[in-house]
Amino acid sequence: MQYRRVCIEAVAHHVPRTVVTTAEIEAQLAPVYRRMGIKAGFLEGVTGIRARRFWDAGVQPSRVATVAAQKVLVRTRFPRENIGALVSTSVCKDYLEPSTAALVHGNLRLPPECLNFDVGNACLGFMTGLTMVANMIELGQIQAGLVVAGEGSRAVTESTLANLSRDGVGFAEFKDHLATLTLGSGACAMLLVDQRLSTVGHKLLGGVATAATEHNDLCVGTAEWMRTDPAKLLAEGVKLAKHNWQRTRERLGMRTERIQQFALHQVGKANHDAVVRALELPGDKALRVYPEYGNVGAAGIPLTLSLSLDEQRIAAGDTVALMGIGSGLNTAMMGVRW
């Protein structure tokens, strides 16, 4: 996929005020740690995650996605009547039906002609949503579109802590559910527009996606738990990412040394280090968000981009790579000329 007329007008994030440290989570697991002979500090040492954030109990994905979208609309002052699509991409959803997108669409009072629907692709949902909206703009079907994600980790974390605290839970089960304790909360929104309407000219160059769905059982989750095979998931995910990065550079004509910032999906230290090493990326150009926010699902890549902008790591004219791996296995990478 290559684009000639698609621009990112703005990206914004919204995160919870409640910070839950890994030390606090480990305190709840103290009896489990004692039974298994695990020392305090194990979870942070393995994942590199110091903290994650929780929304207040009962806060729905549509509510926080709406806040992030409102930030984008206020910042850009883009006319709502020109928005032709809204796509919600989070793993978390308010209900099975209606779509989370319908709720956000209603909250924002977008025009009735504006398409609204959910896209699900695990942690790659936001990237998939970007692709769908960009395709519609490139084809001239719409002038602009919003992509949103609202992720929450309170319920699944609390459920997992309760399950791991049951009598008889062994280390194998503890390891299988360890990744659930890395999950964080956050919301993001991005406005894509036809370049003729853009006031900033941040061009979306295109993207490449690759699948290895023979590994679709390495990370499986519900609203109450997530089970992973950490070692194999890491190995196969990095292998897939390496292959896709080669394809992305060839298709988009991108050279690693000319890219100023890499916005990676945030999982944890082992994953981040392995991707940087295997793809031969400059580590100082890949902001680490996971230590303070954890794994925020589909919001991870846009959150990393938004925080990189806040920290002035990206300047006008810079080339930025958006890069993610999601359970399935799938990977997607996109280039932006800021």
N, C-alpha and C positions, 0 to 999 in steps of 0.2 A: 504494500500500500504506500503510495506516495501522494502528497497533497500539494496543490499549488495555491489554493485560495482559502485555507483554514488558518485562523489565528486564535491563540489563547488570549482572551481579553483580560482575564483576572483569575486568580485562584485564592481561596481563603480557607482557614480552618477554625474550628471551634472545639475546645477541649474542656473536660470537667475540672472543677476546682478541687475535688476530693482526690488527694494523692494517697495511694496505698503502697507502702514500701515492701520490698521483698522480705525484709526482716520481720515485718508484721505478719506476713503470710507464713513465714517459717515458725513464728511463735505459735500459730494455730496448729502447726504440724509437729510441734515438739514431742508429743507422745509417740507419733509415728516415727520420727527421727530416732528416738531412743530405742524403740523396738527393732529398728533396722540397722542401728549402729551408724547413722549418718550424722555428721557434724554440722552444727549451725554454720550458715554461710555457703552451704553446698549449692543451693538453687541460684544464688547470685553468681557464684563462681563459675557454674556451668553455662549460664545464659548471658551473663554480663548485664542483666536487667536489675537496676537498683530500685525502680518504682514503676508503677502503672497507675492509671486513673480510672475512677468509677463515676458514672452518673449517679444522681440520687435515685433511690429505688422508685421504679415506676416510670422513669423517663424513657420515652419511646424513640426508636431510630428516626422516625419522620420529624419529630420535634427538633432534634439537634441538627439534622440535615437541613431543615428549614432555616435555622439560625445561620448556618454556614452560607447557604444560598443568599439570604438577605444581606449578609456582609458583602458578597460579590456584587449584588445589585446596587447597594448603596455606594460602594466604592466606584463602580463604573457609570452609574446613572444611566444604564442601558435601558431603553424603552421595553417594558414587559410585553407590549403588543407585538414586538418583533421576534420574540422567542418562540420557535416552532417545535421544540421538543424538550422534554425533561426526562432524564433517565436516572433512576435510583439503582445503585450498584452494590449496596452493602450486603454482607453475609447475613447480618441481623435484619429482621423484618418485624413490623408491628403485628401483622396478622398473616395468615395464609391468603386471605383476601379481605378487603381490596388490596391492590398493590400499594407499596409504600410510596411509590411515585405519585399515585392519585392523591394521597394525603398531603404530600409536599406541594403538589400542584394546586390543591385547594387552599392550603395555608398561604401560598404566595399570590393567590388570585391571578394566576396566569390565564391568558385568553382561552376560550373553549376550543379554538382551532389548534392549540398546542398539544401535540402528542405527548402522552405520559405512560411510561411502563417501567417495569423492573427488569434488570439483567443480573443473572447470577453466574459467577465464574470464580467462586472462592475468593482468594486474596487478589486475583486479577480482575475482579469485577469492574473496578474503576477504569482500568485500561481498556477493557472490552466496551464499556460505555462510551469512552472517548472515541474509540474506533467507529462505533455506530453513528454517533452524532457527527463526527468529522466526515464520514462517508455521505451523510445526508446533505451536509453543507457543500461538499465537493461536487455532488450531483445536481446542486441547485434546487433541492427539494425544500430546504429551509434556509433562513438567513442566520439563525443563531440557535444554540441549544445549551441547556444546563445539564451537567453531570454532577450527581451528589452521592454521598455515602455517609451513613450514620451508624457507627459500630459501638456496641456496649458489651462489657465483659463481666459485669457484676454477677449476674445470675449464674453463668456457667462456671465462674471461679468459685462461688460459694457452694454450688452443687458438687463440684469436684473435690473441694476440701472436705465436705461432709462424707463423700464416698471413700476417700482415701483414709479417713479416720475410722472406718469400720474395722472391727476385729477380723483378723485373718487376711488382711490385704498384705501381699508380699511385695518384694522389690520389683519384680517383673511388671506387676500391675502399676506400681508407682511410676516406673519408667515410661510405660505406655501412655500415661496421662500427664506426664510432666509438662508437655508443651502447652497444655491448657492453662497452666499457672503463669505463662508468659504473656497472656492476652491482656490488652489494654483497651481503652475507649477513646473515641475521637470522631469528629465529623469534618468533612471537607466538601467543597463545591468548586466547580470550574465552569466558566462561561467561554464557550467556543463561538466565534463569529466568522462570517464571511469577511475576507480581508478588506473589502470595499467599505465595511462598516467599522473596521477596527481603528481605534485611536492610538494604539500602542504598537501594533505590528509584530507581536510575538508569534512567529510562524511555526505551525506544526508541520514538520517535514514529512512525516510518515511513520510507518511502523511495521514490524515483522512479528509473527506469532508462530510457535512450534509446539506440537503436542507429543507426549509420550504416555498415552493413556493405558499402556500395559501396566503402568504403576499406579492405577487409580485407587488402590487399596492402602496406600502408604500413609494417608492422613484422612481419617473419616471422623466427622463430627455431627453432633445434634445440638439442640438448644441447651442441653444439660451436660454434655461431655464431649471430649475430643480425644481420639486415640491415634497415636502416631508410631511409626517405626523410625526413630530419629536418625539413626546412622544411615539406613538405606535411603531415606527421604533426602538427606543432605547430599549423599553421593550421586544419586540419580538426578536430583534437581540441578546440581552444579554442572553435571555432564550435559544436561539439556540446555542450560543457560549458555554454556560455552559454545555449543553448536549454533544456537540462535544468535549470539553476539556476532559470530562470524558472518552469518547471513545478513544481519542488520547493517553491519559496516559495508558490506558489498552492495546491498540494495540502495542504501541512502548515501553512499559515498562518505561515510563518517570515519575519521581517523582518531584513535584514542588520544593521541597527544594534542589534538586540537579541540578536545571537549573540556570545558571548564568545570562542569559539575555533573555528577552521577547521582540521580535520585533513585536509590535502591529500596525495594520493599524491605521493611524492617522486621526481622524475625528474632535475631539474637546474635551474640558474638561469634559463635562457631559458623553460622551461615554467612554472616557479613564477611568475616575474614576469608572463608573458603571461596566466595564469589569474587572478591577483590583479587585474591591470589590466582585463581584459575583463569580469570578474564584479563589478568595483567593490567588492572586499573590502578591509577595513583590513589593511594589510600586517603591522602589529605583532600581529595576532591569528592569524597563520598561521605556526606554528613551522617554521623551515627545518631539516630533518633531513639532507638530502642532502649538505651540505658535509663531514660526518664519516662518513656511512654509505653514501652513494651511493644508487642505485636498488635497493631490496630487494624488488622485485616485489610479489607479493600481500601481503607483510608490511608494506608501506610505510605504509598508512593506520593499521592498529592500532599500529604502532611509533610513529608520530607522536602518536597519542592517548595511548599509555602514557608516552612521554617528556614530553608536555605535563602529564600528571598528576604525574609525578615532579618537574617544575619548578614545580608549584603554579600553573600557568596556568589551572586549572579549579577552581571552587569549587562547593559544593552549591547546586543551583538554577540553575546556568548552563545555557544552551543551547549545544550543540556541533553543528557540521555536519561530517559525514564525507563527503569528496568525492574521486572518482577518475575517471580516464580510462584505458581499457585498449585495447590493440591489438585490432582487430576491425572497425571502431571501436565501442566501447561506453563508456558513462559511467553511473555510479551515484552517488547522493547520498542521505544519510540524516540524520535529525535525532535528537538525544538531549537529554533534559532531565536534567542531572546533579543 
